Amino acid sequence: MTYVITEACIQAAMCTAVCPVDCIYDAGDHFIINPEECIDCGLCNPECPVDAIYPDYQLPEEMEHYKTKAAEFDYSGMEPAF
């Protein structure tokens, strides 16, 4: 399991502050979690003020493309957000 950030993200950065492995990146329009780095701790989820973060198994069907986006995103050469 990993966590997925969806379109509701307002980039408030509370999630990045609690991530112990710095796996949250700035994808421009919203933050994105690198599924290869995420350790599934869940600390980010309750910090999101707009409920934009879901465990991948609870991701609403209409938001599945965010899971695909996170898996296919090019993280090379990027630093984690904040």
Rosetta blueprint (number, residue, H / E / L):
1 M L
2 T L
3 Y E
4 V E
5 I E
6 T L
7 E L
8 A L
9 C L
10 I L
11 Q L
12 A L
13 A L
14 M H
15 C H
16 T H
17 A H
18 V H
19 C L
20 P L
21 V L
22 D L
23 C L
24 I E
25 Y E
26 D E
27 A L
28 G L
29 D L
30 H L
31 F E
32 I E
33 I E
34 N L
35 P L
36 E L
37 E L
38 C L
39 I L
40 D L
41 C L
42 G L
43 L L
44 C L
45 N H
46 P H
47 E H
48 C L
49 P L
50 V L
51 D L
52 A L
53 I E
54 Y E
55 P E
56 D H
57 Y H
58 Q H
59 L L
60 P L
61 E H
62 E H
63 M H
64 E H
65 H H
66 Y H
67 K H
68 T H
69 K H
70 A H
71 A H
72 E H
73 F L
74 D L
75 Y L
76 S L
77 G L
78 M L
79 E L
80 P L
81 A L
82 F L
